[in-house]
Amino acid sequence: MRGTRKVAAGVVVAALAAGCSGAVAPDAAGPADIVVRCLITVPDEAGAAVVKARLVREVDRYLSRQPGRVVYAAHDLKTGIRLGRGAREHDMITASGAKVDILMALLTKRGRLGTAERDLATLMIRHSDNRAADALWWRAGGGAGLAAFYRAAGLRETVPGPGRYWGGTTTSPADRLELLRLLVEGGGGLSTADRRLVLGLMARVHREQAWGVSAAARPGDRVALKNGWTPRPFVHNTWAVTSYGRVTGPGRDLLLAVQTDRQPNHGRGIQAIEGLSRLIGSRLEALSPWRTRACAAQATT
């Protein structure tokens, strides 16, 4: 038994120095042979590529069964994982999805909102109130004001709607992700307080409007999103339905945008978005280029 404690303690230190976690400290009254178990994280890019290719095929099969057009982009800020199809298609109608743009443009122009404007912003984002959006659209400078904001923010694939029709703003899934990234990481002339305000409102949208990319969330994850939907009577009486947002929780910080058009109705567009979001959300961990495995060390006297 002589020297057992010293050797075992040395194993624990060596295990921790090697980057292991979960090492068990030796018991002074323990046996002479001590096994220290720990976990190490190792790269597995080849395995991740196989899983990603499988998911892409599954997503393609899913989208092939959906009516109309469905395009999307996804980026997990923690792992760097990116997915997308039609991410640069920039003629997608935002409808009420443009309300976040209006608020961001106004914040960069004013720097600070008055009480009445904050109330309007709450109505516009949380309840998707169109009259509030009308008022703030003009205070942000209308189409010209939004165009200036898009240029400053680097959103090259987003064009404001004509005249007073903010709902006619067109964009791409890639630009929606860039808009979200600005809110999360900063840029585009937004202060930290501005970003917190916008994300806070998006995290508290009315329950009836919390559908969409929220389907990617696991129990306990946090979601901040904005959805848009509008009938398009001049496009064969179809609908455009869109959803974009941020899903955060242990091991993930997912930015996701899904846009649809030529949908037979509002509900069918929601179904397409949620099915795709659920598919991505349920597979996200398996796409990580890193794997955690057990390691073991043994000391014997």
Secondary structure as GFF3:
##gff-version 3
##sequence-region A 1 301
A	DSSP	alpha_helix	4	17	.	.	.	ID=ss1
A	DSSP	beta_strand	34	43	.	.	.	ID=ss2
A	DSSP	alpha_helix	45	64	.	.	.	ID=ss3
A	DSSP	beta_strand	69	76	.	.	.	ID=ss4
A	DSSP	beta_strand	82	85	.	.	.	ID=ss5
A	DSSP	beta_strand	92	93	.	.	.	ID=ss6
A	DSSP	three_ten_helix	95	97	.	.	.	ID=ss7
A	DSSP	alpha_helix	98	110	.	.	.	ID=ss8
A	DSSP	alpha_helix	115	126	.	.	.	ID=ss9
A	DSSP	alpha_helix	130	139	.	.	.	ID=ss10
A	DSSP	alpha_helix	142	153	.	.	.	ID=ss11
A	DSSP	three_ten_helix	166	168	.	.	.	ID=ss12
A	DSSP	beta_strand	170	171	.	.	.	ID=ss13
A	DSSP	alpha_helix	173	185	.	.	.	ID=ss14
A	DSSP	alpha_helix	192	202	.	.	.	ID=ss15
A	DSSP	three_ten_helix	207	209	.	.	.	ID=ss16
A	DSSP	three_ten_helix	213	216	.	.	.	ID=ss17
A	DSSP	beta_strand	222	232	.	.	.	ID=ss18
A	DSSP	beta_strand	238	249	.	.	.	ID=ss19
A	DSSP	beta_strand	252	263	.	.	.	ID=ss20
A	DSSP	alpha_helix	266	283	.	.	.	ID=ss21
A	DSSP	three_ten_helix	285	287	.	.	.	ID=ss22
A	DSSP	beta_strand	290	299	.	.	.	ID=ss23
###
